[in-house]
Amino acid sequence: MSFDEYPRTEEEEGMQIPKSIIEIRAFDFSYFEVYCNDEKFIKLILDYIKK
């Protein structure tokens, strides 16, 4: 078991789980934030949302 793959604190910016492609963080069931390191994937998501 590697503890390097566990989430870090939310105070750090960017991705919390190093090997993840996308992270969706929900807050109080009222909104969410999406984090992603892959610019092509971000564009795909944004294009889909704009439809």
C-alpha positions in Angstrom: 0.0 0.0 0.0 1.3 3.4 -1.0 0.3 6.5 1.0 1.4 8.7 -1.9 -1.9 8.0 -3.7 -4.1 9.3 -0.9 -5.7 12.8 -1.2 -3.7 15.7 0.3 -5.3 18.6 2.1 -7.7 20.9 0.2 -5.4 23.9 0.9 -3.1 22.8 -1.8 -4.0 23.9 -5.3 -4.5 21.6 -8.2 -5.0 17.9 -8.2 -5.2 16.1 -4.9 -4.7 12.6 -6.2 -1.6 12.4 -8.3 -2.6 9.6 -10.6 -6.1 10.9 -11.3 -7.1 12.3 -14.7 -10.0 14.3 -13.4 -11.2 15.3 -10.0 -14.7 16.6 -9.2 -15.1 18.1 -5.8 -18.6 18.8 -4.4 -19.2 21.4 -1.8 -22.4 21.5 0.4 -24.4 19.9 -2.5 -24.7 23.4 -3.9 -21.7 23.6 -6.4 -18.7 21.6 -7.5 -15.2 22.2 -8.9 -13.6 20.2 -11.7 -9.8 19.8 -11.8 -7.9 18.2 -14.7 -4.3 18.3 -15.9 -5.1 17.3 -19.5 -5.9 20.3 -21.6 -7.5 18.2 -24.3 -9.9 16.6 -21.8 -10.7 20.0 -20.3 -11.7 21.3 -23.8 -13.8 18.2 -24.4 -15.7 18.8 -21.2 -16.2 22.5 -21.9 -17.4 21.8 -25.4 -19.9 19.3 -24.1 -21.2 21.8 -21.4 -21.6 24.5 -24.0 -24.0 22.4 -26.1 
